[in-house]
Amino acid sequence: MALETNLSSLTALEYIPYIDDRGQLPEQFQGKIGVYAIFNQEKVLQFVGYSRDVYLSLKQHLVRQPQQCYWVKVQTIERPSRTILENTENAWIAENGSVPWGNGNGDQKEKWTHPIDVKVVMTPEEQVNYQNPANDELAQIKILKNVARRVEAEISTQLLEVRGLQMQIRFNPKLKEEGLLDLK
């Protein structure tokens, strides 16, 4: 079995617009296994990751960190190999000279890799309403769902109106009851 040794350095790969001029994500990566690097508007590296479906991962990251996702570089491989993917991810981070913000410890990485927790972005009014001792569990769930809807609308506005995204973004409705936003 031949190992894939034709993996590119990060600098050798071309920048691909995160959202193209038709308002779409790079569809050539649908169902592709690979390593990807995400850059902000100034082409500063923000996050390096790998996935069994690069396209789906890029979609998740765009929703979680829309202000950081402007450019992407991708290296695909034919067969899944965690060793190759991890080695490439680590080589790209080393090549960058510093750990990208999104690959840092704790909260930074979670913001890129976990569902959005709307509890941390509640307005003071929403917090008071949520913590009201008169509320039962159902009332709290309703409040969380409303906060999730507000955050979802803000994300949609950022992506659709500001960035020109033309694809539909659907969030998992069951997770909203828990105060989480993640794509369906």
Stockholm file with secondary structure:
# STOCKHOLM 1.0

chainA/1-184         MALETNLSSLTALEYIPYIDDRGQLPEQFQGKIGVYAIFNQEKVLQFVGYSRDVYLSLKQHLVRQPQQCYWVKVQTIERPSRTILENTENAWIAENGSVPWGNGNGDQKEKWTHPIDVKVVMTPEEQVNYQNPANDELAQIKILKNVARRVEAEISTQLLEVRGLQMQIRFNPKLKEEGLLDLK
#=GR chainA/1-184 SS CCCCCCCCCTTTSCCEESSCTTSCCCGGGTTCEEEEEEECTTCCEEEEEEESSHHHHHHHHHHHCGGGCSEEEEEEESSCCHHHHHHHHHHHHHHHTSCCGGGSSTHHHHHHHSCEEGGGGCCHHHHHHHHCTTCCHHHHHHHHHHHHHHHHHHHHIIIIIITCCCSCCCBCHHHHTTTEECBC
#=GC SS_cons         CCCCCCCCCTTTSCCEESSCTTSCCCGGGTTCEEEEEEECTTCCEEEEEEESSHHHHHHHHHHHCGGGCSEEEEEEESSCCHHHHHHHHHHHHHHHTSCCGGGSSTHHHHHHHSCEEGGGGCCHHHHHHHHCTTCCHHHHHHHHHHHHHHHHHHHHIIIIIITCCCSCCCBCHHHHTTTEECBC
//
